[in-house]
Amino acid sequence: MKTTVFISIDDTDMEGGEGTGRLARRIVRELDLDVEGVTRHQLFIHPTIKYTKRNSCNVIMARAGLEIRNAVKEIVLERFQEGSDPGLAVGSIIPRSVQRFGQMAQGRVLSKRDAVKMAEETGIYLEELGGTGDGIIGALAGLGLCSTGADGRYVLLEGLRELHGSVSVERLSGMGINTIVLDSGKKVQVGTVMTAERVRPSRVAGRPLLFVKEGEGGFYPVVL
């Protein structure tokens, strides 16, 4: 039976190599997954935490069965870069305690032992796939954060990465970005969004929401 399965990966890359976000998109492509999207989640920045650029993890929201984790694991094992410490977490019904774990990982240093204990208590699939395996901390955190429906930014939606130049609000709505909001809180119903830079909608109430500001010739995406 297909349901929404959250597939979270972290710490798969090294400087100059294929980033974790790119690997997440590769997994979607190679497994031809039916996805709601892929999101990036920011974790705590601290001198004692090893990370490549921004200490973020990526979560795939796939309409699949939990057994998909085996195929995902094979790709991560094949593609992760030497020197990284990859972790993989997979689940469909994510307990509130795991969501709290994700929120804590955005403001404090957590240990691998903390992640293992949480996974054991909740029955969440969590596995080290190389190196020290410290990536299981971010992988479990990503699972929790994405499942709240109120964290992260979309790095993959159907057609998102093909957007260039000016795009109508109607077209964005057809892609699933049917909530576009000014920084004042007013919803944008018609008009043109200028996509000179990448469009990265936020995940709000379990859906993509794009914040914009009004400018010359249309609306411009902003990060709040």
C-alpha positions in Angstrom: 0.0 0.0 0.0 1.3 3.4 -1.0 1.4 6.2 1.6 3.6 9.2 2.2 7.0 7.9 3.2 9.6 10.3 4.5 13.1 9.4 3.4 15.8 11.5 5.1 19.5 11.6 4.3 22.4 13.5 5.8 26.2 13.9 5.6 26.7 12.1 2.3 29.1 14.6 0.8 32.5 16.3 1.0 33.6 19.7 -0.3 33.6 19.9 -4.1 31.5 16.7 -4.5 27.9 15.9 -5.2 25.9 17.6 -2.4 23.2 15.8 -0.3 20.5 17.7 -2.0 21.7 16.6 -5.4 21.9 13.0 -4.2 18.3 13.2 -2.9 17.2 14.4 -6.4 19.2 11.6 -8.0 17.4 9.0 -5.8 14.1 10.4 -7.0 15.2 10.2 -10.6 16.9 6.8 -10.5 14.0 5.1 -8.6 11.4 7.0 -10.7 9.6 7.9 -7.4 6.2 9.6 -7.2 7.0 12.4 -4.9 5.3 15.3 -3.1 8.6 17.0 -3.1 12.1 17.2 -1.6 12.9 19.6 1.2 16.0 21.0 2.8 16.1 21.5 6.5 18.6 23.7 8.4 20.2 22.2 11.5 22.3 23.8 14.2 25.6 25.4 13.3 28.3 24.8 16.0 32.1 24.4 16.0 31.8 20.8 17.3 29.5 19.7 14.5 31.1 18.5 11.3 29.4 19.7 8.1 30.3 20.5 4.5 28.7 23.9 3.9 25.5 24.7 5.8 24.7 21.7 8.0 21.4 20.8 6.3 19.7 17.6 5.6 17.3 16.6 2.8 14.0 14.8 2.9 12.2 13.0 0.1 8.4 12.8 0.5 7.5 9.7 -1.6 4.3 8.0 -2.3 5.6 4.5 -1.8 5.9 1.6 0.7 8.4 1.4 3.5 10.3 -1.2 1.6 11.7 1.6 -0.7 14.3 2.1 2.0 16.3 -0.8 0.6 16.6 0.7 -2.8 17.5 4.1 -1.4 20.1 2.5 0.8 21.8 0.9 -2.2 22.1 4.3 -4.0 23.5 6.1 -0.9 26.0 3.3 -0.4 27.1 3.6 -4.0 27.2 7.4 -4.2 28.3 8.8 -0.8 31.7 10.4 -0.8 34.7 9.0 1.1 35.2 11.0 4.3 31.5 11.7 4.9 29.4 10.0 7.5 26.1 9.2 5.9 22.9 8.4 7.8 19.5 7.3 6.5 16.1 7.5 8.3 12.8 6.3 6.8 9.2 6.4 8.2 5.6 7.1 7.4 3.9 7.9 10.7 6.4 10.1 12.6 5.8 10.3 16.4 5.7 13.7 18.1 8.9 12.8 20.0 10.8 12.5 16.8 9.5 15.9 15.7 10.7 17.4 18.9 14.1 15.7 18.3 14.3 17.5 15.0 13.4 20.9 16.6 16.1 20.4 19.2 18.6 19.6 16.5 18.1 23.2 15.2 19.3 24.8 18.5 21.6 22.4 20.3 24.3 19.8 19.8 22.8 16.2 19.9 24.8 13.0 20.0 24.6 9.8 17.9 23.5 8.1 21.1 20.6 10.5 21.4 19.5 9.6 17.8 19.8 5.8 18.3 17.9 5.9 21.6 15.1 7.9 20.0 14.9 5.5 17.0 14.8 2.5 19.3 12.0 4.0 21.5 9.9 4.9 18.5 10.6 2.1 16.1 11.8 4.4 13.4 14.2 2.9 10.8 17.6 4.6 11.3 20.9 3.3 9.9 24.5 4.4 9.6 25.9 3.9 6.1 29.5 4.9 6.4 32.3 6.7 8.2 31.4 7.5 11.8 27.7 7.3 11.0 27.1 10.7 12.6 24.8 11.5 9.8 22.0 9.6 11.5 21.6 12.6 13.8 20.6 14.9 11.0 18.7 12.2 9.1 16.5 11.5 12.1 16.1 15.3 12.7 15.1 15.8 9.1 12.4 13.1 9.4 10.9 14.9 12.4 11.1 18.4 10.9 9.6 17.6 7.5 6.8 15.6 9.1 5.7 18.6 11.1 4.7 20.2 7.8 6.0 23.5 9.0 9.8 23.5 8.4 12.2 23.6 5.4 12.3 24.8 1.9 11.4 22.8 -1.3 14.4 22.0 -3.5 12.3 19.8 -5.8 8.7 20.0 -7.0 7.6 19.0 -10.5 8.8 21.7 -12.8 10.4 23.8 -10.1 14.0 23.7 -11.4 12.9 24.5 -14.9 11.5 27.9 -14.0 13.2 30.8 -15.7 12.4 34.5 -16.1 8.9 35.7 -15.5 6.3 33.1 -14.5 2.6 33.6 -14.0 0.9 33.0 -10.6 -1.4 30.7 -12.5 1.5 28.5 -13.7 3.0 28.3 -10.2 -0.4 27.3 -8.8 -0.6 24.5 -11.4 2.7 23.2 -10.0 1.3 23.0 -6.5 2.5 26.4 -5.3 -1.0 27.6 -4.8 -0.3 29.9 -1.9 1.8 33.0 -2.7 2.0 35.6 0.0 3.4 39.1 0.3 5.5 39.9 3.3 2.5 41.9 4.5 0.5 38.7 4.7 -1.7 39.5 1.7 -2.2 36.6 -0.7 -1.3 37.1 -4.3 -4.0 35.8 -6.7 -2.8 37.1 -10.1 0.4 38.6 -11.5 3.9 37.6 -12.5 6.7 36.3 -10.3 10.2 37.1 -11.4 12.5 34.0 -11.1 16.0 35.5 -11.7 17.2 33.3 -8.8 16.0 29.8 -7.9 12.5 29.6 -6.5 12.5 27.8 -3.1 9.0 27.7 -1.6 8.8 27.2 2.2 7.0 24.2 3.7 4.0 25.6 5.6 1.0 23.6 6.8 2.3 20.7 4.7 2.2 22.6 1.5 4.5 24.8 -0.6 4.2 28.5 0.2 6.1 31.1 -1.7 6.8 34.4 0.0 7.3 37.4 -2.4 7.7 41.1 -2.4 6.3 43.5 -4.9 8.7 45.2 -7.2 9.2 46.6 -10.7 7.4 44.4 -13.2 6.0 41.9 -10.8 6.7 40.0 -7.6 10.1 38.7 -6.4 10.7 35.7 -4.2 12.1 36.4 -0.7 13.4 34.4 2.1 11.9 35.2 5.5 
